[in-house]
C-alpha cells in the first residue's frame, strides 16, 4: 500500500484526531504569541523607557504562573482538563483585551497585566502538558514535540514580520492595537477548537507535596527538576531583554520582525531535521551540544551590540534550540512516565516541574533587577546576561545522570491511553 504524501513528510507516525486537534490549538497559540507577545515588551518600553518596568511586568508574570499551575493542578483533578485549557486561553484573551482597553497608559498597570499573562500561561500550559501526556505515546513524543516546534517556528516566521510591517505602517500605537486585536481573535478560535477535544475527566486527590518530596527517592526526578531550574535561569531575563535590544539597536519594529523571520526560518528547518533524525540514544549528546552553542552565542552580543550581530545570534541559537529542546522535553516526559505512580500523579509531576522552572525564572529576573538598581545599566546588563545565560548549558550536567533500569514498557506508559479517549511544551523561542 502506497504511503500518503503526509506520511512521507512526517514519517511512520500514527496521528490521532485528538493529537491533530491539540497541535492545531498549539499552533493557534503560537501564532497569537508570535504576533503580539514580543511586541508587548516593546510597547511597554516605548511608554516608559525603563528596563525596571519591563522587569517588574515579567516578574509578576513568572510569579503568578507557578501559583496558577498549583491551582490548575488541583482543578484538573476535579474537573475536565480541557476546561482548564480553555480557562488558560480565556485569560490570555483577557490579557490582550486589557492591553487594548488601557492603550497608551498600559505601563501604569504592569502588575495587573503581568498577573493576567501569568494566570493565562499557568492554566494553558498545565492543561496542554497533561493532554500531551494523555494523547501521545512514548514513540510519538519526539514527533509531537518536534512538530509543535515546527508550527511554532512557522508562526515565528510570519508573526513578527507581519506585526512589524503593520505597526510601522500605522500611526504611533494604532498598529499595536490592530495586532493585539488579531491575537485576541486567534485565542477565541482556540477556545472554540477546544470544544472538539474529547472530555478527559480526572479522579483522585491532588498530591503536590508528595511529588515534590519524591525527588528524595527518585534520582532521575531530582536531576530533571534541577535541570528545569537552570533552564528558567536563562529564560526569565532573556525573554524580554533581547527583543528590546533589537529595538534599541534599530529603533524599528520592522527590524524586530526581520529578526524573528530570520531566526524562525532557520529554526523551522532545524526542528524538522532534529525531529526526523533524533534517536533516544543520542538525546543527551544533543542536549550538551545544543546547550554549549546556546551559551557560546551570548558572547556575540553582550559586549558589542549591533543589529548584524543580533541577526547572527538569532541564527546560531535557532539551530541550537531544537537540538536541546526536542530531546530534553521528551526525556523529561519519560522520566515522569517512569516515576512513582505516574498514571495517577501525572498532573502533580507537571506542576512540580513548572514550579522549579519558574523558580529559575524568578531568580533570573530578581538578579536582573538587583543588578540594574545597584549598577549602571550599560555595564551591568551584559555581565548579568553572561552569568544567567549559562543556564541551558548546565542542563546537561543534570540530565547526564538520568538512567532507566529498563528500556521501556511497564507502568511507565500505562497512562498513555485513557478510558476517556486516545492517548510542553516545546516552543521555538528566539532568546
C-alpha positions in Angstrom: 0.0 0.0 0.0 1.4 3.4 -1.0 2.1 5.9 1.6 0.3 9.2 1.5 2.2 12.5 1.0 1.6 13.4 4.7 3.0 10.0 5.8 6.1 10.5 3.6 6.5 14.0 5.1 6.0 13.1 8.7 7.4 9.6 8.8 5.8 6.4 10.2 3.8 8.0 13.0 0.2 7.2 14.0 -1.6 10.5 14.0 -4.9 10.5 16.0 -7.8 13.0 15.8 -7.1 14.5 19.3 -3.3 14.8 18.5 -4.2 16.8 15.4 -6.6 19.0 17.5 -4.0 19.6 20.2 -1.4 20.5 17.6 -3.9 22.9 16.0 -4.6 24.6 19.3 -0.9 24.8 20.0 -0.4 26.3 16.5 -3.1 29.0 17.1 -1.5 29.8 20.5 1.9 30.0 18.9 0.7 32.3 16.1 -1.0 34.6 18.5 2.0 34.8 20.8 4.3 35.3 17.7 2.2 38.2 16.5 1.9 40.0 19.8 3.9 38.8 22.8 7.2 40.0 21.5 5.8 43.4 20.8 4.1 43.8 24.2 7.5 44.3 25.8 8.4 46.9 23.1 5.0 48.5 23.6 5.6 49.0 27.3 9.3 50.0 26.7 8.1 52.8 24.3 5.8 54.1 27.0 8.2 54.1 29.9 11.8 53.6 28.5 12.8 51.8 31.7 14.2 48.3 32.0 13.0 48.2 35.6 9.3 48.4 34.4 9.8 45.6 31.9 11.4 43.5 34.7 8.5 44.2 37.1 6.0 43.2 34.4 7.8 39.9 33.6 8.5 39.2 37.3 4.8 39.4 38.1 4.1 37.0 35.2 6.6 34.4 36.4 5.3 34.6 40.0 1.7 34.1 39.1 2.4 31.3 36.6 3.6 28.7 39.2 0.9 29.8 41.6 -1.7 29.2 38.9 -0.1 25.9 38.0 -0.7 24.7 41.5 -4.4 25.9 41.4 -4.8 24.4 37.9 -3.4 21.1 39.1 -6.0 20.9 41.9 -8.8 21.8 39.5 -7.5 19.3 36.8 -8.0 16.6 39.4 -11.6 17.6 39.9 -12.8 18.8 36.5 -12.2 18.2 32.9 -8.6 19.0 31.8 -10.0 20.5 28.6 -11.9 23.1 30.7 -8.6 24.1 32.4 -7.0 24.5 28.9 -10.0 26.7 27.9 -9.6 28.8 31.1 -6.0 29.5 30.1 -6.9 30.6 26.6 -9.7 32.8 28.1 -7.3 34.6 30.5 -4.8 35.2 27.7 -7.7 36.6 25.6 -8.5 38.8 28.7 -4.8 39.9 28.8 -5.0 41.3 25.2 -8.4 42.8 25.8 -7.0 44.7 28.8 -4.0 45.9 26.8 -6.3 47.2 24.1 -8.5 49.0 26.6 -5.6 50.5 28.5 -3.9 51.8 25.4 -1.1 54.3 26.0 -1.4 54.1 29.8 -0.7 50.3 29.9 2.7 50.9 31.6 0.8 52.2 34.7 -0.8 48.8 35.2 2.2 46.5 34.8 1.3 44.2 37.8 -2.3 43.6 36.5 -1.0 42.8 33.0 1.7 40.6 34.3 -0.8 38.8 36.6 -3.2 38.2 33.7 -0.5 36.8 31.5 0.9 34.6 34.2 -2.5 33.2 35.1 -3.3 32.5 31.4 0.1 30.8 30.9 -0.4 28.7 34.0 -3.8 27.3 33.1 -2.9 26.8 29.5 0.4 25.1 29.9 -0.7 22.8 32.8 -3.6 21.5 30.7 -1.6 21.4 27.4 1.2 19.4 29.0 -1.1 17.0 30.7 -3.1 16.5 27.5 0.3 15.9 25.7 0.9 13.1 28.2 -2.5 11.5 27.5 -2.7 12.0 23.7 0.9 11.0 22.8 2.6 7.6 23.1 6.3 7.3 24.1 7.1 6.5 20.4 5.2 9.6 19.1 6.5 12.0 21.7 9.6 13.2 19.8 7.3 13.6 16.8 4.7 15.7 18.7 7.3 17.9 20.4 9.2 18.4 17.1 6.1 19.1 15.0 4.8 21.5 17.6 8.3 23.2 17.3 7.8 23.3 13.5 4.4 25.1 14.0 5.9 27.4 16.5 8.8 28.2 14.2 6.5 28.8 11.2 4.4 31.1 13.4 7.6 32.8 14.4 8.5 33.4 10.8 5.3 35.1 9.7 4.1 36.6 13.0 6.8 39.2 13.9 7.4 40.3 10.3 3.7 40.9 9.7 3.3 42.7 13.0 6.4 44.8 12.4 5.1 45.8 9.0 1.6 46.7 10.2 3.0 48.6 13.2 5.4 50.7 11.2 2.8 51.5 8.5 0.3 52.9 11.0 0.4 55.9 13.3 2.0 55.6 16.7 0.2 52.9 18.7 -2.6 52.2 16.2 -0.7 49.2 14.7 -0.2 47.7 18.1 -4.0 47.8 18.7 -4.6 46.0 15.4 -2.1 43.3 16.2 -3.3 42.8 19.7 -6.9 42.6 18.3 -5.8 39.8 15.9 -4.2 37.9 18.7 -7.4 38.2 20.7 -9.4 36.7 17.8 -7.0 33.8 17.5 -7.4 32.9 21.1 -11.2 33.0 20.7 -10.8 30.5 17.8 -8.6 28.3 20.0 -11.3 28.3 22.7 -13.9 27.1 20.1 -11.4 24.4 18.9 -11.1 23.1 22.4 -14.8 22.0 22.3 -13.8 19.4 19.7 -11.4 17.6 22.1 -12.8 14.5 23.9 -13.6 15.0 27.5 -10.8 13.9 29.9 -12.1 14.0 33.4 -9.7 13.2 36.3 -10.2 11.4 39.6 -8.4 11.5 42.9 -6.8 14.0 45.3 -4.0 16.4 44.5 -0.7 15.2 46.0 1.5 18.1 45.3 3.7 17.8 48.4 4.2 14.1 47.9 5.5 14.5 44.4 7.7 17.5 45.5 9.2 15.2 48.1 9.6 12.3 45.6 12.8 13.9 44.4 14.5 12.5 47.5 13.5 9.0 46.5 13.9 9.3 42.7 17.3 10.5 41.5 16.1 10.9 37.9 13.2 13.1 39.0 15.7 15.2 41.2 18.1 15.7 38.2 15.3 16.8 35.9 13.9 19.3 38.4 17.4 20.8 38.9 17.8 21.0 35.1 14.5 22.9 34.8 15.6 25.4 37.4 18.6 26.3 35.4 16.6 26.3 32.2 14.4 29.1 33.8 17.6 30.9 34.9 18.2 31.9 31.4 14.7 32.3 30.1 13.5 34.7 32.8 15.6 37.6 31.7 16.5 36.8 28.0 12.8 36.6 27.1 12.4 40.4 27.3 16.0 41.9 27.1 16.9 40.6 23.6 13.9 41.9 21.8 14.3 45.3 23.5 18.0 45.3 22.4 16.9 44.7 18.8 14.6 47.7 19.1 17.3 49.9 20.8 19.8 49.0 18.1 17.5 49.8 15.2 14.6 51.9 16.5 12.3 49.9 14.3 9.6 47.4 14.9 10.1 46.1 11.4 13.7 45.2 12.4 12.2 43.1 15.2 10.1 41.3 12.7 13.1 40.8 10.4 15.0 39.3 13.4 12.1 37.0 14.1 11.7 36.0 10.5 15.3 35.0 10.0 15.6 33.2 13.4 12.4 31.3 13.0 13.1 30.3 9.3 16.4 28.7 10.5 14.6 27.2 13.5 11.9 25.7 11.2 14.5 23.8 9.2 16.4 22.8 12.4 13.2 21.4 14.1 12.3 19.4 11.0 15.8 17.9 10.8 16.0 17.2 14.5 12.5 15.6 14.6 13.3 13.2 11.8 16.8 12.3 12.9 16.6 12.3 16.7 17.0 8.9 18.4 16.7 8.2 22.1 20.3 7.1 22.3 21.6 10.5 21.1 19.4 12.6 23.3 22.0 13.5 26.0 24.7 14.4 23.5 22.3 16.6 21.6 21.4 18.4 24.8 25.1 19.0 25.5 25.8 20.3 22.0 22.7 22.5 22.0 23.4 23.9 25.4 27.0 24.6 24.6 26.1 26.5 21.4 23.4 28.5 23.2 25.9 29.7 25.8 28.7 30.5 23.4 26.2 32.5 21.2 25.7 35.0 24.0 29.2 36.4 23.5 28.3 37.6 20.0 26.2 40.3 21.5 26.8 41.0 25.2 29.8 43.3 24.9 29.4 44.8 21.4 25.8 45.2 20.3 24.8 45.7 16.7 21.9 44.6 14.6 24.2 42.5 12.4 25.5 40.6 15.4 21.9 40.2 16.8 20.9 38.5 13.5 24.0 36.2 13.7 23.0 35.4 17.3 19.4 34.7 16.2 20.6 32.2 13.5 23.0 30.4 15.9 20.5 29.9 18.7 17.8 28.9 16.2 20.0 25.9 15.3 20.8 25.1 18.9 17.4 25.3 20.5 15.8 22.3 18.6 18.9 20.3 19.4 18.3 21.0 23.1 14.6 21.1 23.4 13.3 18.2 21.4 15.3 15.5 23.3 15.1 17.4 26.6 11.3 17.6 26.7 11.0 14.0 25.6 13.5 12.9 28.2 11.5 14.8 30.8 8.3 13.1 29.9 9.9 9.7 30.0 11.4 10.4 33.5 7.9 11.4 34.7 6.3 8.5 32.9 8.6 6.1 34.8 8.1 7.8 38.1 6.2 6.6 41.2 2.5 6.3 40.5 3.0 8.1 37.2 -0.5 7.2 35.9 -2.3 8.7 38.9 0.1 11.6 39.6 1.0 12.9 36.2 -0.6 16.2 36.9 1.4 16.7 40.1 4.6 15.8 38.3 3.9 18.5 35.7 3.0 21.1 38.4 6.2 20.4 40.4 8.3 20.7 37.2 6.8 24.1 36.4 7.4 25.3 39.9 11.1 24.6 39.5 11.2 26.1 36.0 9.5 29.3 37.2 11.6 29.4 40.3 14.6 29.7 38.0 12.8 32.5 36.1 12.0 34.4 39.3 15.7 34.2 40.4 16.7 35.3 37.0 14.5 38.5 36.9 15.3 39.3 40.6 19.0 39.1 39.8 18.5 41.4 36.8 16.5 43.9 38.9 19.2 43.9 41.6 22.0 44.5 39.0 20.3 47.5 37.3 19.4 49.1 40.6 22.9 48.8 42.0 25.0 49.4 38.9 24.7 51.4 35.6 22.5 49.5 33.1 25.0 49.7 30.2 27.7 47.9 32.4 25.5 45.6 34.5 23.2 44.1 31.8 25.9 42.5 29.7 27.5 40.9 32.8 24.2 39.7 34.1 23.3 38.1 30.7 26.7 36.4 30.6 26.1 34.9 34.0 22.4 33.9 33.6 22.9 32.7 30.1 24.8 29.6 31.3 21.5 28.0 32.4 20.9 25.9 29.3 24.5 24.6 29.3 24.2 23.4 32.9 21.1 21.3 31.9 23.4 18.6 30.5 25.2 18.1 33.8 22.0 17.0 35.4 20.4 15.0 32.6 23.6 13.1 32.0 22.9 11.3 35.3 19.4 10.2 34.2 19.3 6.4 34.0 16.5 3.9 33.3 16.6 0.4 34.7 14.8 -1.0 31.7 14.3 0.4 28.2 10.6 0.8 28.2 7.1 -0.6 28.9 5.6 -1.3 32.3 3.6 1.3 34.3 5.8 4.0 32.7 3.5 4.3 29.7 0.3 2.9 31.0 -1.4 6.3 31.2 -0.8 7.0 27.5 -4.2 5.6 26.7 -7.1 6.9 28.9 -10.5 5.4 29.1 -11.9 8.8 28.0 -10.0 9.0 24.8 -6.9 8.1 22.7 -3.5 8.6 24.3 5.2 21.3 26.7 5.9 22.1 25.5 8.3 22.9 23.3 8.4 26.2 21.7 10.7 27.8 19.3 12.0 30.6 21.5 14.4 33.0 20.0 16.2 34.2 23.1 
